[in-house]
């Protein structure tokens, strides 16, 4: 299981599913051709983790992201507090509610070069079968491109499907339907449990997106939840169309 | 009797010199090959040994290089150095500030001296902003060798203009001004380092590495990280009046270059560094693995020795295993260890090549060292034979070693790095931690690729002519003195 709590968690939901997969569950239909496109959406995504330690300490963490998806494009940005933008010398950006703030992911005032992809919007594209990911540093007007061998360094699993749908639609469909009632029209709960580890997905069939993903242990020691909300205000102006004049950088530029 | 007197006299002279100026006994090294494993600290050496040969085995260079020393690496202004001043200390004998390439100690890399982007092309670090009078160049061992009629070369798996190779042939206040560093290599061109000229013999004789973009003109579609000044340094260097370099852009061209080639520059990647060895040899997955086009470090090293050996006066060659450091910055121990093995193989290949003409290394000094450590460390009480990249398993029970919360952990971890769990760590499985891309956990969380260098001492290994002078705990600047004395220059 690979979950970096404080990292970028580009494919966090995939990691959640992996929790169950590692426990021995096998999904059907994985050999079918991958679905690569669904309805264009603007999303607000809340991540929540809760862990009870053997020492009786309850640890909780939360963070939020915004996501915009269009054919061939996924744009995800961490919602940052304004003080973070100030600390990094960055500028706050407000784009129709798409992002509350963005901060410079690297700080050239420090003599050592830093590249913190967690705080930079990421732009994932699929064009002609070619997958690309770049991080957008608005403060320094730079696009930091990541080659495949360096995906792990930015916690990206290289999957367009996971980036676009958060959970592979085929994996969601393969999960048994749950009796749990859904308050959202057109969305149904899928659920499974094995060896004390449960996994639940509230899948919106129309929009092809999970609205809730929960996984954890039945004994209550671990709970991870991702809540997704549709936000139609987002994406009036595609942010990737505003990158003219950005310099091209690479991950390796930040290694000394 | 005459012989005894002569010996006594010479000993007296040697001792007198030693006490007077801390100069070591001269040794008749015609050739010096300096191997630099970037970031290859003691734990990296140990882990690479176990990875490839087991606890009871040995790396090839550990077996072949019988002299050892411990090296202090601090720079003029930092407890923990970066590669620029540490390599420059080896090459010049002077400790400079972090980020400074082969300049005097007072040289300032920071503030307004940092390079900036070109306002038109927006290429980063295109403009050199080192102020006039901000420090002065200090001669490098490569330049001194050249001045004494020897052939000289620099080979790396990083960009050719990266800090370590640059410290052999360039002088600049900030390592990031790589376009200006490249220009220092071009005989008769603007920005050329004239210390690389010996009479009619222009420039560094053999150069190999990555990052052709620093040598070729900017193009908005085909070379977006190219030179903003529009110069094509490779075309300039090919001109007979400018050295008449043979230019290679791939492995096949390099291998095919005649051994009579006098000037050679090989740039085997369009941008950035050469591939990690793990990826270079990979033959699958589109976009991964450039083994067909990029030579191994061993191949580059042997070819360089063959080309440099044409010079009857001998040669100086620097060979860097540069991506060990990069994998460690990413806390990806596997690639670091595989690159260390490739570096080890290159050293063995070099020794084999040199011994064809110098079977006892009577005329050749070979040095292997690192410029600094990293924060990788070796955890737990693992049992003999447990894979070094794997989960730590107890020597007593064979069971997973556990942290205070009962969660297992890997043998190799880092002091800092991006993979730092906030709270309770999650259980690890072998398949995950042994995978190519696994990033080991860290104690202090840093940004991606920002695992820091370590300030601890590194090891130095040596063999051949003059190797006996490496011993004890030494400052990195003393290495320069030994190299110079070994050459007798």
Interface residues (C-beta under 8 A of the other chain):
Chain A: X1 X2 X3 X4 X5 X6 X7 X22 X49 X51 X53 X54 X55 X59 X61 X105 X106 X108 X111 X112 X113 X114 X115 X116 X117 X118 X141 X142 X147 X148 X149 X150 X151 X152 X153 X154 X155 X245 X246 X247 X248 X249 X250 X251 X252 X253 X254 X255 X256
Chain B: X82 X83 X98 X99 X109 X110 X114 X117 X122 X123 X124 X163 X175 X224 X225 X271 X272 X273 X275 X276 X279 X285 X287 X288 X325 X326 X329 X330 X332 X404 X405 X406 X418 X419 X420 X421 X422 X423 X424 X426 X427 X428 X429 X432 X437 X438 X439 X445 X446 X447 X448 X449 X450 X452
